[in-house]
Amino acid sequence: MIKAAYIHIPFCEHICHYCDFNKVFLKGQPVDEYLNALDLEIKMTLQEFPTNELDTIFVGGGTPTSLNEKQLYVLCESINNNLPKSSNIEFTFEANPGELSKDKLQILKNAGVNRLSLGVQTFNDELLERIGRVHRAKDVYRTIDLAKSLGFSNISIDLIYSLPNQTIEDYKASLEKAFSLDIPHYSAYSLIIEPKTVFYNLMKKGKLPTPGEDIEAQMYEILMDEMDKHGVRQYEISNFSIPGYESRHNLTYWNNNHYYGFGAGAHSYINGIRRSNIGPIKKYIDRISNNEFPIYEDHIVTSTEQMEEEMFLGLRKTEGVSISQFYQKYNQNPLTLFNKEIKELVDKNWIEVKNDYIYLTRTGKLLGNEVFQAFLGTI
């Protein structure tokens, strides 16, 4: 039974220099028509693939809170009217600091949203400007204070390291400011230069001075050490929380479980089929207007692919892959199935096998992508 849903809102008031997600400038877009189409897609999907109740709903983008108050209310009503929620639902909205007014926060609160994920990225105002963000550090404090005053306690922030011209000292300063917020969850990612972004074009011209791989690795080690020092537990390669505040939605992905994906460019995993929606907004709306699913492509995941995905997704988690759960799911022992790969990775001290789990070592976390690739195309 499907327990999770992702909803994509592809509108932004500004486009960041590093972002390659499916998004467009908000101004002049058919937002109301998009919300109507989204409502219809949810209805159509639930009719064909029903579920009893969801444990987690995540509204991402783009920037969902770039919608005006009326549109935000319509979106929340659509979600609450169409999606069956469990009594202890984790209901998350992504937002940008500085864009969340008291009225918008109240709409979210009234709709049952109980978790906020804020795109902070850094507390250095000069860096924020350089990466195309429009908020400043003061907006982060103001937004979080406002959210707390309205009763939001489950708040997460995103941070990015290895930014252009970013120093280790600057990164440490950003981490200290992040800890001063007194929130239960942090996500931290190294900058990845994606095609079709401003940063990619600058890199091609030799005009993007990033710190380099050695400094990036050093920053990641500092991140792990500082989180540990502040009592924030690492539960996935890029995610840290106070115990009990782990992102249940993201764990859906890493546990290789099924989930709905609604909206232009959204991805879903239903009944063994991974599916992506078409990205262009007008095409998405037109397809649904014709009572058709807005499918761009789908892929039936073979049993071999499922087992490979179970390994490289599960190894992202600090606890790793449970040998007994793997056996229950696939009637195979991963230690036998991936015997050669696991032995080689253990010999390199990139993974460990202990009790019921296969998990990354500290060195393995620094070389995660190389570890994951070892399980692709090996069966």
N, C-alpha and C positions, 0 to 999 in steps of 0.2 A: 504493500500500500504506500502511495506517495505521501510524504510527510512535510515536504518543503516546496516553496514557490519563490521564484525570482521574478520581479516586475521591472521592466526597463523603461525609463523616461529619458529620451534622447536629446533633451534640450539643455542648453547652457547659456548663461548671460555673457560668458567669456570662454574662449578656448585656450587651455593651457598648452605650453610649448612642447610638453612631453606626451600628451594624451593621444592614444590611438583608438579609444573606445568609440562605439557608434554614437555620434553626437552631432548636433547642428546648432548654430546661433538661434536663440529663442525668437528674436524679433522677426515678425512676418511669417512665422510658421503656423500651420493649421493645428494648433494645440487642442482646441475643443474637439475637432474631428478625430484627432489621434486618440484622445481619451475615450471617445465613443467607440472607436474601433477596438481599443484595448479591452473595453468592457465586453464587447461582442466576442473577442477572441477567448477571453476567460470563460464566458458562458459556453461557447462551442467546445472548448477543450474539456471542461468539467462534465459536459454531457457525454462526451466520448470516453473520457478517462476519469471516472468519478473517484473521489476519496472520501473517507469518513471525516477526517479532520487533519489540519495541518499543525505541525509543531513550530514551524518557523516560516516567516514571510520576510523577504528582504526587497526593499524598493531602492534601486540604484540607477545609475545613469552614466553620462549626463549628470544633471543636477536636478533631482526631483523637486527640491524646494525652490527652484527658479520659477515654478508655476505660481500664478497669483493666488490669492486666498480662495477665491471661488473655485478655481480649477483644482487646487489642492483638496478642497472639501469634496468635490465631485470624484476625484481619484480615490480618496479614502472611503467614500460611500460605496463606490464600485467594488473595492476590495472587500469591505465588510459584508456587502450584500451577496457576493458571489462565492467567497472562499470560506469554507467551514474551519473555524479556528478551535484549537484545543484550549482548555481552561488555563494552561500555563504557556501560552503562545509566546515566542520571541518574535517581536514585530519591529523590524528595523527600517529606518529611513536614512539614506545618505544625505548629507547637506554640506554646504560651504560656510565657514565662519563668516559672519558679517551679512549673510543673506537671510538669516533666520530671525524674523521679527517676532515679537511677542504674540501677535495674532496668529501667525503661521504655526508657532510652537503649540499654541492652545488648540488649534484645529487638529494637530497630530495627537496631542494628549487626549482630546475628547474622542478621537477615533480608535484609541486603544494602542497607539504606538508606544512602545516601552523601551526602545533602544535607539540611540542616535549614533551615527558614524560620521565623524567630521573630517574633511580633507584639510588638515593643518599643513603637512609637508615639512615645514621648518618654521622656527621662530625668528629667523633673521630676515628683517624687512627688505634688505637689499637683495637677498637671494630670492625671496618671494616675488619681487618685481622681475628678476632675471628669468624666472621659470614661467612667467606669465600669469601668476596668481594676482587677484585684485584685493584680497583681504590682507590685513597686517596683523602683527602679533597681538595688538590690543583688541582686535576683533575676536580673537580666540577666547581670551579671558572673559570678554563681555558676553559672548554667545553661551559659553559654558555656565557662567553665573546665572544668566537668564534661564537656561534650561533647568538648572538645579532648582531655581526658585519656583518653577512650575511643576516640580516633582519628578523630573527625569534624573535617575541615578545611574542607569546603565548606559554609560557614554564611552565611546571608543574614538581614538584619533588615529589618522594615518600620518606616518612620517616617511620622508624619502631621504636616503643618504647617497653619497657619491655624486652630489650635484655639482654643476660647473663652478669651479673656483672654491668649493667648500673645503674647509680645513678640518682637521681632527678637533681642534680646540672649539671651533664653531659648532661642530656636531655635538660635542660634549655639553656645550652650553644649551643647545636645543633640547637635549635629553633632560637636563636638570629642570628646565622650564616645563617640560612635559610632565615630569613627576610632581611638580608643584601644583598641578591642576587637581590632584586627588581624584582620579578617575580609575575605573577598574580594568580597562582594556586598551591595548596599544597594538597597532600593526605598523611594521617598519619594513620598507622595501628599498633595495638598491635601484638607482636610476637605470632603466633599460631604454636604450634609444631605438624607437620603433619607426619603421618607414612611414612616410606621409605625415610626419610631424615637423614642426619648426626646428626642433633640435636635430632631427635627422638631416635636414637640409644644411644646417650650420656645420654639422659634423663632416658632411661630404665636402664642405668648403674649407675644412681645417680650422673652423672658428668656434669650436666647442671644447674649452679647456677643462675636461673632467679629471678628477684626482688620480685615476689609474687603478689597476686591479689590486696592487699591494695595499694601497690606502683604503680601498673599498673593503678588502678582507679585514683590515685592522678596525675599520668602523663597525663591521658586523660583530667582531669579537668584543669590542667596547659595548655595543648594544646588549649582547647576551650577558656580559658581566654586570653592567649597570642595572639591567632589569632584575637580575638575581639579587643584587645588593639591596634593591628597593622592595623585595618581596613579591615581585611580579613574575609569575611562572611562565616559562616558555612552553607552549603546548603544540607549536607547529613552527616550521622554519622561520616564518615571518610574523608570527602572532604570539602575544604575551598577555596574560591576564591574572588578576587576583583569582584564586581558586573559586569556581562556581560561576564565573563570568565569561567562560570560553564562548566563542561565537558558535552557537548550535547550527546556524545556517551554513557557515563555512565548513564545519565538521561533516555536514551532509556530503559535500564534494569529496573531502579527503577520505571519508568512509566508503566512497564509491556507491552511494545510495541514489535512488531515483529522485527526480525533482521536476517541477514544472518550470518553464521559462516563457514569460509573456512579454510581448512588445517587440518593436522593430530591432532586429539584430540579436534578440535574446536566444539563449541556448537552453535546451531541455534534455532530460534523460528519462524516458518513459518506456516501460515494458521492454527494456533491452535495446532501445533505439535512441541514439544521440541525434538530436535534431537542432538545426539553426534556422531562425527566421530571416526573411529578407530584411536588409538594412534600410534602404531608402524609404523615407516616411510616406511619400505619396503612393509608392507601390504597395507598401504594407496596408495602407488604408483602402486602396482600390481592391486588393485581394479579399479583404474581409468584407467589403461592401458587396462582393459577389458571393458571399457565404462560403468562401474557400479558406482553408488554413493558409497562413502566410509563410509557407515553408520554402526555404532557400535550398536546403539539402538535408537528407537524413542518412544515417548510417546504422545498419544493424550490427551491433557489437558481437563479434564471435566469442565463444567461450574462452578461446586463447587470449583474445584482447582483454576480456574481462579480468582474467587472472593477472595479466601484465599490468593493467591499470590498478588493480588491487594493491600491487606491490609499490609502484612508483607514486601513487597517490597516498597510500598508507604510510610510506616511509617519510612523508612530509611531517607527519605527526611525531612529536617527541617520544611518545610511547611506542611508536612504530606499528608494525603489522603483527596482529595476533595469529599465531600458528594454528591454534584450535579453531578460531573463527574462520580463518581461510579454509580449513578443512571442512567445516560445516557448510560453507557457501558452495564449495566447488568439488568436494570429495577428493581433494588432492592435498598432499603435504608439500608446502612451499619449499621446505628444506630438500626434498627429493626432486621436485620439479625444477628448481633453480639451483641445484647443487653446485655446479661449476661456478656460476656467477657469485653465489653467496660465499663460497670458499675464497675466491679471489678478492672479494671486497673485505672479508674478515682479515685476510693476510695483509691487506693494505691499511688496516685499521680504520676503514671508512664506515663499517657497520659492525654491530655486535649481535650475537644471539644469546639470549639469557632468559631462563624460565620459559615463558610462552611467547616471547616477543623477539622480532628482528627489528633493530632500530639503528639510526645513525649515531655515530660517535661525534664528538665535537669537530674533529677533522672532517668527517663526512658531511656535517652541516655546511661547512665552508665549500664543499665540492658537490653539493646536492645534485646539480644537473648531470654530472658525470656518473653519479650513483644511479640515478633514475634511468639513464640511457642504457645501463647494463642489463635492464630487464625488458627492453624493447626488442621484439623479433628474435627472441632466444629459444622459444619453445618449438 
